[in-house]
């Protein structure tokens, strides 16, 4: 594994957004990408853009399987950590819910892969 790639293994019931922010500060991540996830998430809230505009919000209770993640961790101009974590969550009725994670807790065996990116290697086109 690359020295800039991490797997964050979260304790069950840990506040996901707080732990990601703490991890970003600890590892001095100015810019990072979410590259993978496995395990479960509990009691989460997800927002998504509706096809005709506007936003919808859904709250998922209990434990649900994380199928995929994307998004980024980035420090803003005031050096505050901003987390944009997009998730795809499989529910117990075999449906899938996707969108930006607003909050949630780690469920069983939740691990998230994060790649720290050297900001000098970001190419703007």
Phi and psi in radians as a Rosetta constraint file:
Dihedral C 1 N 2 CA 2 C 2 CIRCULARHARMONIC -1.077 0.35
Dihedral N 2 CA 2 C 2 N 3 CIRCULARHARMONIC 2.608 0.35
Dihedral C 2 N 3 CA 3 C 3 CIRCULARHARMONIC -1.152 0.35
Dihedral N 3 CA 3 C 3 N 4 CIRCULARHARMONIC -0.250 0.35
Dihedral C 3 N 4 CA 4 C 4 CIRCULARHARMONIC -1.779 0.35
Dihedral N 4 CA 4 C 4 N 5 CIRCULARHARMONIC 0.167 0.35
Dihedral C 4 N 5 CA 5 C 5 CIRCULARHARMONIC -1.999 0.35
Dihedral N 5 CA 5 C 5 N 6 CIRCULARHARMONIC 2.268 0.35
Dihedral C 5 N 6 CA 6 C 6 CIRCULARHARMONIC -2.200 0.35
Dihedral N 6 CA 6 C 6 N 7 CIRCULARHARMONIC 2.665 0.35
Dihedral C 6 N 7 CA 7 C 7 CIRCULARHARMONIC -2.096 0.35
Dihedral N 7 CA 7 C 7 N 8 CIRCULARHARMONIC 2.028 0.35
Dihedral C 7 N 8 CA 8 C 8 CIRCULARHARMONIC -1.635 0.35
Dihedral N 8 CA 8 C 8 N 9 CIRCULARHARMONIC 1.990 0.35
Dihedral C 8 N 9 CA 9 C 9 CIRCULARHARMONIC -1.725 0.35
Dihedral N 9 CA 9 C 9 N 10 CIRCULARHARMONIC 2.027 0.35
Dihedral C 9 N 10 CA 10 C 10 CIRCULARHARMONIC -1.703 0.35
Dihedral N 10 CA 10 C 10 N 11 CIRCULARHARMONIC 2.473 0.35
Dihedral C 10 N 11 CA 11 C 11 CIRCULARHARMONIC -1.246 0.35
Dihedral N 11 CA 11 C 11 N 12 CIRCULARHARMONIC 2.515 0.35
Dihedral C 11 N 12 CA 12 C 12 CIRCULARHARMONIC -1.000 0.35
Dihedral N 12 CA 12 C 12 N 13 CIRCULARHARMONIC 2.391 0.35
Dihedral C 12 N 13 CA 13 C 13 CIRCULARHARMONIC 1.338 0.35
Dihedral N 13 CA 13 C 13 N 14 CIRCULARHARMONIC 0.052 0.35
Dihedral C 13 N 14 CA 14 C 14 CIRCULARHARMONIC -1.159 0.35
Dihedral N 14 CA 14 C 14 N 15 CIRCULARHARMONIC 2.485 0.35
Dihedral C 14 N 15 CA 15 C 15 CIRCULARHARMONIC -1.241 0.35
Dihedral N 15 CA 15 C 15 N 16 CIRCULARHARMONIC 2.008 0.35
Dihedral C 15 N 16 CA 16 C 16 CIRCULARHARMONIC -1.078 0.35
Dihedral N 16 CA 16 C 16 N 17 CIRCULARHARMONIC -0.846 0.35
Dihedral C 16 N 17 CA 17 C 17 CIRCULARHARMONIC -1.180 0.35
Dihedral N 17 CA 17 C 17 N 18 CIRCULARHARMONIC -0.689 0.35
Dihedral C 17 N 18 CA 18 C 18 CIRCULARHARMONIC -1.106 0.35
Dihedral N 18 CA 18 C 18 N 19 CIRCULARHARMONIC -0.759 0.35
Dihedral C 18 N 19 CA 19 C 19 CIRCULARHARMONIC -1.158 0.35
Dihedral N 19 CA 19 C 19 N 20 CIRCULARHARMONIC -0.670 0.35
Dihedral C 19 N 20 CA 20 C 20 CIRCULARHARMONIC -1.154 0.35
Dihedral N 20 CA 20 C 20 N 21 CIRCULARHARMONIC -0.718 0.35
Dihedral C 20 N 21 CA 21 C 21 CIRCULARHARMONIC -1.120 0.35
Dihedral N 21 CA 21 C 21 N 22 CIRCULARHARMONIC -0.789 0.35
Dihedral C 21 N 22 CA 22 C 22 CIRCULARHARMONIC -1.056 0.35
Dihedral N 22 CA 22 C 22 N 23 CIRCULARHARMONIC -0.752 0.35
Dihedral C 22 N 23 CA 23 C 23 CIRCULARHARMONIC -1.100 0.35
Dihedral N 23 CA 23 C 23 N 24 CIRCULARHARMONIC -0.750 0.35
Dihedral C 23 N 24 CA 24 C 24 CIRCULARHARMONIC -1.082 0.35
Dihedral N 24 CA 24 C 24 N 25 CIRCULARHARMONIC -0.704 0.35
Dihedral C 24 N 25 CA 25 C 25 CIRCULARHARMONIC -1.184 0.35
Dihedral N 25 CA 25 C 25 N 26 CIRCULARHARMONIC -0.810 0.35
Dihedral C 25 N 26 CA 26 C 26 CIRCULARHARMONIC -1.051 0.35
Dihedral N 26 CA 26 C 26 N 27 CIRCULARHARMONIC -0.710 0.35
Dihedral C 26 N 27 CA 27 C 27 CIRCULARHARMONIC -1.638 0.35
Dihedral N 27 CA 27 C 27 N 28 CIRCULARHARMONIC 0.127 0.35
Dihedral C 27 N 28 CA 28 C 28 CIRCULARHARMONIC 0.911 0.35
Dihedral N 28 CA 28 C 28 N 29 CIRCULARHARMONIC 0.893 0.35
Dihedral C 28 N 29 CA 29 C 29 CIRCULARHARMONIC -1.533 0.35
Dihedral N 29 CA 29 C 29 N 30 CIRCULARHARMONIC 1.946 0.35
Dihedral C 29 N 30 CA 30 C 30 CIRCULARHARMONIC -1.420 0.35
Dihedral N 30 CA 30 C 30 N 31 CIRCULARHARMONIC -0.625 0.35
Dihedral C 30 N 31 CA 31 C 31 CIRCULARHARMONIC -2.638 0.35
Dihedral N 31 CA 31 C 31 N 32 CIRCULARHARMONIC 2.243 0.35
Dihedral C 31 N 32 CA 32 C 32 CIRCULARHARMONIC -2.526 0.35
Dihedral N 32 CA 32 C 32 N 33 CIRCULARHARMONIC 2.716 0.35
Dihedral C 32 N 33 CA 33 C 33 CIRCULARHARMONIC -2.027 0.35
Dihedral N 33 CA 33 C 33 N 34 CIRCULARHARMONIC 2.427 0.35
Dihedral C 33 N 34 CA 34 C 34 CIRCULARHARMONIC -1.415 0.35
Dihedral N 34 CA 34 C 34 N 35 CIRCULARHARMONIC 2.173 0.35
Dihedral C 34 N 35 CA 35 C 35 CIRCULARHARMONIC -2.015 0.35
Dihedral N 35 CA 35 C 35 N 36 CIRCULARHARMONIC -0.310 0.35
Dihedral C 35 N 36 CA 36 C 36 CIRCULARHARMONIC -2.893 0.35
Dihedral N 36 CA 36 C 36 N 37 CIRCULARHARMONIC 2.901 0.35
Dihedral C 36 N 37 CA 37 C 37 CIRCULARHARMONIC -2.814 0.35
Dihedral N 37 CA 37 C 37 N 38 CIRCULARHARMONIC 2.625 0.35
Dihedral C 37 N 38 CA 38 C 38 CIRCULARHARMONIC -2.611 0.35
Dihedral N 38 CA 38 C 38 N 39 CIRCULARHARMONIC 2.671 0.35
Dihedral C 38 N 39 CA 39 C 39 CIRCULARHARMONIC 1.925 0.35
Dihedral N 39 CA 39 C 39 N 40 CIRCULARHARMONIC -2.767 0.35
Dihedral C 39 N 40 CA 40 C 40 CIRCULARHARMONIC -2.169 0.35
Dihedral N 40 CA 40 C 40 N 41 CIRCULARHARMONIC 2.729 0.35
Dihedral C 40 N 41 CA 41 C 41 CIRCULARHARMONIC -2.175 0.35
Dihedral N 41 CA 41 C 41 N 42 CIRCULARHARMONIC 2.537 0.35
Dihedral C 41 N 42 CA 42 C 42 CIRCULARHARMONIC -2.031 0.35
Dihedral N 42 CA 42 C 42 N 43 CIRCULARHARMONIC 2.581 0.35
Dihedral C 42 N 43 CA 43 C 43 CIRCULARHARMONIC 0.709 0.35
Dihedral N 43 CA 43 C 43 N 44 CIRCULARHARMONIC 1.101 0.35
Dihedral C 43 N 44 CA 44 C 44 CIRCULARHARMONIC -1.902 0.35
Dihedral N 44 CA 44 C 44 N 45 CIRCULARHARMONIC 2.810 0.35
Dihedral C 44 N 45 CA 45 C 45 CIRCULARHARMONIC -2.175 0.35
Dihedral N 45 CA 45 C 45 N 46 CIRCULARHARMONIC 2.284 0.35
Dihedral C 45 N 46 CA 46 C 46 CIRCULARHARMONIC -2.241 0.35
Dihedral N 46 CA 46 C 46 N 47 CIRCULARHARMONIC 2.420 0.35
Dihedral C 46 N 47 CA 47 C 47 CIRCULARHARMONIC -1.986 0.35
Dihedral N 47 CA 47 C 47 N 48 CIRCULARHARMONIC 2.673 0.35
Dihedral C 47 N 48 CA 48 C 48 CIRCULARHARMONIC -2.622 0.35
Dihedral N 48 CA 48 C 48 N 49 CIRCULARHARMONIC 2.657 0.35
Dihedral C 48 N 49 CA 49 C 49 CIRCULARHARMONIC -1.420 0.35
Dihedral N 49 CA 49 C 49 N 50 CIRCULARHARMONIC 2.300 0.35
Dihedral C 49 N 50 CA 50 C 50 CIRCULARHARMONIC -1.389 0.35
Dihedral N 50 CA 50 C 50 N 51 CIRCULARHARMONIC 2.647 0.35
Dihedral C 50 N 51 CA 51 C 51 CIRCULARHARMONIC -0.967 0.35
Dihedral N 51 CA 51 C 51 N 52 CIRCULARHARMONIC -0.607 0.35
Dihedral C 51 N 52 CA 52 C 52 CIRCULARHARMONIC -1.709 0.35
Dihedral N 52 CA 52 C 52 N 53 CIRCULARHARMONIC 0.289 0.35
Dihedral C 52 N 53 CA 53 C 53 CIRCULARHARMONIC 1.734 0.35
Dihedral N 53 CA 53 C 53 N 54 CIRCULARHARMONIC 2.910 0.35
Dihedral C 53 N 54 CA 54 C 54 CIRCULARHARMONIC 1.468 0.35
Dihedral N 54 CA 54 C 54 N 55 CIRCULARHARMONIC 3.081 0.35
Dihedral C 54 N 55 CA 55 C 55 CIRCULARHARMONIC -2.117 0.35
Dihedral N 55 CA 55 C 55 N 56 CIRCULARHARMONIC 2.544 0.35
Dihedral C 55 N 56 CA 56 C 56 CIRCULARHARMONIC -2.106 0.35
Dihedral N 56 CA 56 C 56 N 57 CIRCULARHARMONIC 2.673 0.35
Dihedral C 56 N 57 CA 57 C 57 CIRCULARHARMONIC -2.300 0.35
Dihedral N 57 CA 57 C 57 N 58 CIRCULARHARMONIC 2.398 0.35
Dihedral C 57 N 58 CA 58 C 58 CIRCULARHARMONIC -2.306 0.35
Dihedral N 58 CA 58 C 58 N 59 CIRCULARHARMONIC 2.503 0.35
Dihedral C 58 N 59 CA 59 C 59 CIRCULARHARMONIC -1.966 0.35
Dihedral N 59 CA 59 C 59 N 60 CIRCULARHARMONIC 2.180 0.35
Dihedral C 59 N 60 CA 60 C 60 CIRCULARHARMONIC -1.865 0.35
Dihedral N 60 CA 60 C 60 N 61 CIRCULARHARMONIC 2.120 0.35
Dihedral C 60 N 61 CA 61 C 61 CIRCULARHARMONIC -1.572 0.35
Dihedral N 61 CA 61 C 61 N 62 CIRCULARHARMONIC 2.788 0.35
Dihedral C 61 N 62 CA 62 C 62 CIRCULARHARMONIC 1.252 0.35
Dihedral N 62 CA 62 C 62 N 63 CIRCULARHARMONIC -2.858 0.35
Dihedral C 62 N 63 CA 63 C 63 CIRCULARHARMONIC -1.728 0.35
Dihedral N 63 CA 63 C 63 N 64 CIRCULARHARMONIC 2.355 0.35
Dihedral C 63 N 64 CA 64 C 64 CIRCULARHARMONIC -2.360 0.35
Dihedral N 64 CA 64 C 64 N 65 CIRCULARHARMONIC 2.623 0.35
Dihedral C 64 N 65 CA 65 C 65 CIRCULARHARMONIC -1.364 0.35
Dihedral N 65 CA 65 C 65 N 66 CIRCULARHARMONIC 2.311 0.35
Dihedral C 65 N 66 CA 66 C 66 CIRCULARHARMONIC -1.486 0.35
Dihedral N 66 CA 66 C 66 N 67 CIRCULARHARMONIC 2.075 0.35
Dihedral C 66 N 67 CA 67 C 67 CIRCULARHARMONIC -1.610 0.35
Dihedral N 67 CA 67 C 67 N 68 CIRCULARHARMONIC -0.592 0.35
Dihedral C 67 N 68 CA 68 C 68 CIRCULARHARMONIC -2.819 0.35
Dihedral N 68 CA 68 C 68 N 69 CIRCULARHARMONIC 2.731 0.35
Dihedral C 68 N 69 CA 69 C 69 CIRCULARHARMONIC -2.408 0.35
Dihedral N 69 CA 69 C 69 N 70 CIRCULARHARMONIC 2.741 0.35
Dihedral C 69 N 70 CA 70 C 70 CIRCULARHARMONIC -2.708 0.35
Dihedral N 70 CA 70 C 70 N 71 CIRCULARHARMONIC 3.102 0.35
Dihedral C 70 N 71 CA 71 C 71 CIRCULARHARMONIC 2.073 0.35
Dihedral N 71 CA 71 C 71 N 72 CIRCULARHARMONIC -2.913 0.35
Dihedral C 71 N 72 CA 72 C 72 CIRCULARHARMONIC -2.589 0.35
Dihedral N 72 CA 72 C 72 N 73 CIRCULARHARMONIC 2.811 0.35
Dihedral C 72 N 73 CA 73 C 73 CIRCULARHARMONIC -2.004 0.35
Dihedral N 73 CA 73 C 73 N 74 CIRCULARHARMONIC 2.314 0.35
Dihedral C 73 N 74 CA 74 C 74 CIRCULARHARMONIC -2.611 0.35
Dihedral N 74 CA 74 C 74 N 75 CIRCULARHARMONIC 2.436 0.35
Dihedral C 74 N 75 CA 75 C 75 CIRCULARHARMONIC -1.539 0.35
Dihedral N 75 CA 75 C 75 N 76 CIRCULARHARMONIC 2.336 0.35
Dihedral C 75 N 76 CA 76 C 76 CIRCULARHARMONIC -1.469 0.35
Dihedral N 76 CA 76 C 76 N 77 CIRCULARHARMONIC -3.057 0.35
Dihedral C 76 N 77 CA 77 C 77 CIRCULARHARMONIC -1.123 0.35
Dihedral N 77 CA 77 C 77 N 78 CIRCULARHARMONIC -0.397 0.35
Dihedral C 77 N 78 CA 78 C 78 CIRCULARHARMONIC -1.630 0.35
Dihedral N 78 CA 78 C 78 N 79 CIRCULARHARMONIC 0.178 0.35
Dihedral C 78 N 79 CA 79 C 79 CIRCULARHARMONIC 1.199 0.35
Dihedral N 79 CA 79 C 79 N 80 CIRCULARHARMONIC 0.393 0.35
Dihedral C 79 N 80 CA 80 C 80 CIRCULARHARMONIC -1.615 0.35
Dihedral N 80 CA 80 C 80 N 81 CIRCULARHARMONIC 2.420 0.35
Dihedral C 80 N 81 CA 81 C 81 CIRCULARHARMONIC -1.338 0.35
Dihedral N 81 CA 81 C 81 N 82 CIRCULARHARMONIC 2.217 0.35
Dihedral C 81 N 82 CA 82 C 82 CIRCULARHARMONIC -1.996 0.35
Dihedral N 82 CA 82 C 82 N 83 CIRCULARHARMONIC 2.249 0.35
Dihedral C 82 N 83 CA 83 C 83 CIRCULARHARMONIC -2.034 0.35
Dihedral N 83 CA 83 C 83 N 84 CIRCULARHARMONIC 2.164 0.35
Dihedral C 83 N 84 CA 84 C 84 CIRCULARHARMONIC -2.088 0.35
Dihedral N 84 CA 84 C 84 N 85 CIRCULARHARMONIC 1.611 0.35
Dihedral C 84 N 85 CA 85 C 85 CIRCULARHARMONIC -1.869 0.35
Dihedral N 85 CA 85 C 85 N 86 CIRCULARHARMONIC 1.984 0.35
Dihedral C 85 N 86 CA 86 C 86 CIRCULARHARMONIC -1.667 0.35
Dihedral N 86 CA 86 C 86 N 87 CIRCULARHARMONIC 2.323 0.35
Dihedral C 86 N 87 CA 87 C 87 CIRCULARHARMONIC -2.239 0.35
Dihedral N 87 CA 87 C 87 N 88 CIRCULARHARMONIC 2.668 0.35
Dihedral C 87 N 88 CA 88 C 88 CIRCULARHARMONIC -2.117 0.35
Dihedral N 88 CA 88 C 88 N 89 CIRCULARHARMONIC 2.076 0.35
Dihedral C 88 N 89 CA 89 C 89 CIRCULARHARMONIC -2.101 0.35
Dihedral N 89 CA 89 C 89 N 90 CIRCULARHARMONIC 2.227 0.35
Dihedral C 89 N 90 CA 90 C 90 CIRCULARHARMONIC -1.564 0.35
Dihedral N 90 CA 90 C 90 N 91 CIRCULARHARMONIC 2.223 0.35
Dihedral C 90 N 91 CA 91 C 91 CIRCULARHARMONIC -1.637 0.35
Dihedral N 91 CA 91 C 91 N 92 CIRCULARHARMONIC 2.994 0.35
Dihedral C 91 N 92 CA 92 C 92 CIRCULARHARMONIC -1.168 0.35
Dihedral N 92 CA 92 C 92 N 93 CIRCULARHARMONIC -0.330 0.35
Dihedral C 92 N 93 CA 93 C 93 CIRCULARHARMONIC -1.633 0.35
Dihedral N 93 CA 93 C 93 N 94 CIRCULARHARMONIC 0.264 0.35
Dihedral C 93 N 94 CA 94 C 94 CIRCULARHARMONIC 1.203 0.35
Dihedral N 94 CA 94 C 94 N 95 CIRCULARHARMONIC 0.289 0.35
Dihedral C 94 N 95 CA 95 C 95 CIRCULARHARMONIC -1.579 0.35
Dihedral N 95 CA 95 C 95 N 96 CIRCULARHARMONIC 2.959 0.35
Dihedral C 95 N 96 CA 96 C 96 CIRCULARHARMONIC -2.187 0.35
Dihedral N 96 CA 96 C 96 N 97 CIRCULARHARMONIC 2.361 0.35
Dihedral C 96 N 97 CA 97 C 97 CIRCULARHARMONIC -2.109 0.35
Dihedral N 97 CA 97 C 97 N 98 CIRCULARHARMONIC 2.312 0.35
Dihedral C 97 N 98 CA 98 C 98 CIRCULARHARMONIC -2.338 0.35
Dihedral N 98 CA 98 C 98 N 99 CIRCULARHARMONIC 2.583 0.35
Dihedral C 98 N 99 CA 99 C 99 CIRCULARHARMONIC 2.808 0.35
Dihedral N 99 CA 99 C 99 N 100 CIRCULARHARMONIC -2.900 0.35
Dihedral C 99 N 100 CA 100 C 100 CIRCULARHARMONIC -1.487 0.35
Dihedral N 100 CA 100 C 100 N 101 CIRCULARHARMONIC 2.261 0.35
Dihedral C 100 N 101 CA 101 C 101 CIRCULARHARMONIC -1.318 0.35
Dihedral N 101 CA 101 C 101 N 102 CIRCULARHARMONIC 2.171 0.35
Dihedral C 101 N 102 CA 102 C 102 CIRCULARHARMONIC -1.599 0.35
Dihedral N 102 CA 102 C 102 N 103 CIRCULARHARMONIC -0.779 0.35
Dihedral C 102 N 103 CA 103 C 103 CIRCULARHARMONIC -2.815 0.35
Dihedral N 103 CA 103 C 103 N 104 CIRCULARHARMONIC 2.890 0.35
Dihedral C 103 N 104 CA 104 C 104 CIRCULARHARMONIC 2.964 0.35
Dihedral N 104 CA 104 C 104 N 105 CIRCULARHARMONIC 2.940 0.35
Dihedral C 104 N 105 CA 105 C 105 CIRCULARHARMONIC -2.039 0.35
Dihedral N 105 CA 105 C 105 N 106 CIRCULARHARMONIC 2.643 0.35
Dihedral C 105 N 106 CA 106 C 106 CIRCULARHARMONIC -1.218 0.35
Dihedral N 106 CA 106 C 106 N 107 CIRCULARHARMONIC 2.370 0.35
Dihedral C 106 N 107 CA 107 C 107 CIRCULARHARMONIC -1.716 0.35
Dihedral N 107 CA 107 C 107 N 108 CIRCULARHARMONIC -2.749 0.35
Dihedral C 107 N 108 CA 108 C 108 CIRCULARHARMONIC -1.119 0.35
Dihedral N 108 CA 108 C 108 N 109 CIRCULARHARMONIC 2.275 0.35
Dihedral C 108 N 109 CA 109 C 109 CIRCULARHARMONIC 0.967 0.35
Dihedral N 109 CA 109 C 109 N 110 CIRCULARHARMONIC 0.631 0.35
Dihedral C 109 N 110 CA 110 C 110 CIRCULARHARMONIC -1.346 0.35
Dihedral N 110 CA 110 C 110 N 111 CIRCULARHARMONIC 2.161 0.35
Dihedral C 110 N 111 CA 111 C 111 CIRCULARHARMONIC -2.276 0.35
Dihedral N 111 CA 111 C 111 N 112 CIRCULARHARMONIC 2.394 0.35
Dihedral C 111 N 112 CA 112 C 112 CIRCULARHARMONIC -2.195 0.35
Dihedral N 112 CA 112 C 112 N 113 CIRCULARHARMONIC 2.235 0.35
Dihedral C 112 N 113 CA 113 C 113 CIRCULARHARMONIC -1.547 0.35
Dihedral N 113 CA 113 C 113 N 114 CIRCULARHARMONIC 2.304 0.35
Dihedral C 113 N 114 CA 114 C 114 CIRCULARHARMONIC -2.311 0.35
Dihedral N 114 CA 114 C 114 N 115 CIRCULARHARMONIC 2.321 0.35
Dihedral C 114 N 115 CA 115 C 115 CIRCULARHARMONIC -1.962 0.35
Dihedral N 115 CA 115 C 115 N 116 CIRCULARHARMONIC 2.123 0.35
Dihedral C 115 N 116 CA 116 C 116 CIRCULARHARMONIC -1.367 0.35
Dihedral N 116 CA 116 C 116 N 117 CIRCULARHARMONIC 2.262 0.35
Dihedral C 116 N 117 CA 117 C 117 CIRCULARHARMONIC -1.947 0.35
Dihedral N 117 CA 117 C 117 N 118 CIRCULARHARMONIC 2.318 0.35
Dihedral C 117 N 118 CA 118 C 118 CIRCULARHARMONIC -1.252 0.35
Dihedral N 118 CA 118 C 118 N 119 CIRCULARHARMONIC 2.047 0.35
Dihedral C 118 N 119 CA 119 C 119 CIRCULARHARMONIC -1.094 0.35
Dihedral N 119 CA 119 C 119 N 120 CIRCULARHARMONIC -0.379 0.35
Dihedral C 119 N 120 CA 120 C 120 CIRCULARHARMONIC -1.252 0.35
Dihedral N 120 CA 120 C 120 N 121 CIRCULARHARMONIC -0.235 0.35
Dihedral C 120 N 121 CA 121 C 121 CIRCULARHARMONIC -1.701 0.35
Dihedral N 121 CA 121 C 121 N 122 CIRCULARHARMONIC 0.086 0.35
Dihedral C 121 N 122 CA 122 C 122 CIRCULARHARMONIC -1.451 0.35
Dihedral N 122 CA 122 C 122 N 123 CIRCULARHARMONIC 2.106 0.35
Dihedral C 122 N 123 CA 123 C 123 CIRCULARHARMONIC -1.793 0.35
Dihedral N 123 CA 123 C 123 N 124 CIRCULARHARMONIC 2.131 0.35
Dihedral C 123 N 124 CA 124 C 124 CIRCULARHARMONIC -1.656 0.35
Dihedral N 124 CA 124 C 124 N 125 CIRCULARHARMONIC 2.255 0.35
